[in-house]
Amino acid sequence: MTVRSFISIIWLLSVTAIAAFAQTAVQIKPGRDPKVAVDEEYTKKIREYTTETFFNSPLTDYLPASSKVPTPKAVLGDVAGAPGILPYSHEVYRYMRTLESSSPRVKVYSIGKTEEGREMIAVAVSSEANIAKVEANRAQLAKLADPRAINLNDDEAEKIIAASVPVYYITGTIHSPETGSPTALMELAYRLAVDESPYVKQIRDNLITLITPVVEVDGRDRQVDVYRWHLANPGKNWPGLIYWGKYVAHDNNRDAMALSLQLTRNVLNTFIGWKAQVLHDLHESVPYLYDNTVGDQPYNAWIDPILADEWHLIGWYNVGEMTKFGMPGVFTHGTFDTWSPSYLMFIAASHNGISRLYETFGNAGADTVERTLSPSEYSRTWYRQNPPLPRAKWSQRNNNNYQQTGLLVSLGHFATNGKYFLRNFYTKSKNSILKPKTAGPAAYVFPGDDPRPGGQAELLRLLQMQGCEVHRATAEFTVTMPSKKRPARPAAVETRASGDGNGGDGNGGQEKDGAPTRTFPAGSYLVRMDQPYSRIADMMLDLQYWAPNDPQRNIYDDTAWTFGELGNVQVVRVMDVKALDATMEKVGGEVKAAGGVNGNGSVFLVNHNADNALATLRYRFKDAQFETAEEPFEAAGTKFNRGSFVIRSVNRSELDRAAQELGLKVYATDAAPSVKTHPIKAARVAIMHTWLSTQDEGWWRLEFDRYKVPYNYISTQDVAKDENLNAKYDVIIFAPVGRANPQQVISGMPMFGNPLPWKKSELTPNLGGIDETEDMRPGLGWGGLQNLQNFARRGGLLIVAEDTSNFAATFGLTPGVSIAPPQRLRVTGSVLRSKMVDAASPVAYGYSDNLAIFCANGPIFNLSNTVGGRGGRRAPADSERFTGRGAPDEPDTPQNRPPVELPEEPKAEVWEATPLTAEQLRNGVFAIPPSARPRVILRYADSRELLVSGLLEAGNEIAQHAAVIDVPYEQGHVLLFSNNPIWRGETHGSYFLVFNAILNFDQLNAGRKLAEK
Ligand SMILES: [Zn+2]
């Protein structure tokens, strides 16, 4: 017997023993140690504020006393969860820092800032010994997180596991109206620091608990403002939390892939930096504690199966323990599907850890109120044997009891089985590194000749931010590609971006020994899959497929996100492990596209490839003279696409600096190209929001800020008051509101009750800042609609998408475009293929065909050449012949007269309007003249190749229909999107459709070919 196998056997025995231990007993009884003194006064208050004894547990129905360490009362003035008390973030931090200064078991770390400059923190609580060796422990865990450091040596790993303690990371109040976790986590930190009961001591000795008490800090402070307003205005309705963070509300929990928000980056860096094993995120929208750790199908397809087992082990154990406490309404499984990796907690699932999420029950504030539940909430089901009560008085203290009890049980379980979970952590990390040899792929390759180096660099930087290593090939290399047969995916297409075929332009497809090969040029980037965070890259870059007949009918979120496709970046999934032998070097810093000015002359040319940095460039030099070419051309030995920039009267060295920074190649020349050009201006942009919801437009604002495209932020109420919008703006963007019906945009909120102010005041210092109003209720109004119409009439450009496209169509802003109601269509946040219809439109500049776009159920546009016409595809019956003589394709013949030739029926493609007939043109009051007709720029692809990624059912209802339409509106234009071009930081490839429209707002008719009649 070798030493190695001996150790393996010992390991096996110990694993068995620990696993058995995990299942049978945390032998230490949960609850207070009678020998330990209790803070009587605090304990009395806990019991007073808890509305029923069964809404508490032996773990939280007392507070241990400490002579040195102050309780949360020191800051709150009462106990955690007390009615009427909701601390600001700085108060929570003050308490955590008080803990730090009074206990060697607590350490506070600053983990970054929010968009508005507020601090985020993480609080570590453990034994003195563990806190003293935090850094050494971290260094040990780092070897488990990246087993390449120990050559994947299991024996070595065992030694490290034996000498390390795991890190359990808890995050609170990412969702600002879910208000309970800060006080729960203050008290939890106190308990972990001072309680000498064996149960808590065991946690402290064997685990580092890491706590971020407030994730959405900007939103927390606003929420506390609103609550203070509510307390100061008893009996009145209070304003809803229209803004949480600077940009988005609830969707701050959909950013774990795109990392657009500071809070996500800060939590990710903390999780990765600490080499934590768990990320446990606290929410409060389900009674009384839904541990959705187990969740429902389908599970994310890229997680390590070990994680699925961990979810079950942890989730069911958690519920089991709390069931024994007799607390009603604790359950797991539930209805939350575990498909999308966009949730904050999924940072752990995608980085070899364990993701967890609690939904407890909050009152959106600290009032104690009677809560009545719906039958679906209080019914008993197989996974909820002790359901919540149909009606109960509910307090924030109850919520804090549930949160802390669940967490203490979880921490206890994890501490007891720390070695078991560390071993899993190591194994999952190792499995990630072994990916090329097991499931594959070997690597994702980003070809060195991608025509969009800026977009490519952007996506690679995102992967770097996710913790992935990126390599660059220093010589060309060739790999074998899978042969072309495509089973399983009915709507398969040869995609130009992702896909395991010969995706991409150019040099694919040589046959070598029968197998197709592909050669990638030097300079191609590789994301190798033999690295510890390969899993997140695979999740983000692969295609998703959600079967239309999947048993899961309550789809929780988007079904697809494929970043290569949505980023308009070529990404090739390579299975051939030979890819890993290519000559390559690891990219040291951030991936950057090469840029700068080359050549001589005072005219500067920039190719238009739809890289978003081009918009930044235009606004950086807003006083320079920019023109855009209406046709492709060649100059300075280079091919330039239609739309390429011709820049004059600009300082060369400034331009060079900007081009280097932005990764744009600029060619200096003496001769401007001879093709037709038109000026592109630094248009004056406004983004208009409602006071109904700001989240979906928030994603637009975020990207405008990212690319430094300036805009004024206005509300529908501002537009209602402004009769001359053209004096201030060239472009008004009405981004999606999110499920708003057009009438609501006009009417706003009901005017029955009291005014709802959203503004800064002494009572509410954190409101305002983004936008303000005396009363959130009034909407756009009919006057506002008129002002908007006049804006377009007089030459402005109005941009709308999804539900605001519906708004524009409903109120007559889109003559010739109507919207068809879907019948069986289901597109649940999917990636669909588009086809180019009019590449000469300035909106399409820089784009080639087959752009992938993000679609969530339409709208389905139909076109007509008459105002009010229904248009679009004619009903099949129209084109079928009527009963009579002859074959199906033959004409009928009335008897006793000679046959006549039938007049030709007007024909049109689905995305076109049917040509006007002579009958329609006779006294054509409703006929739209050719120059005023809608111009389709992109359409959805044919059914067969429509689906790129995600769920698509009855896709024929939207296939071939127009997706992006430029509608002339007297002197101006309305640009309609069926897709959402700017969504959750995931659709970087379609942003430039919007930027093109802005830059060419007064030249949108360029390249237009008009119908004859
Ligand atoms: Zn939530």
Residues whose N, C-alpha, C, O or C-beta is under 5 A from the ligand:
A	BS01	ZN	H175 E178 H283 E284
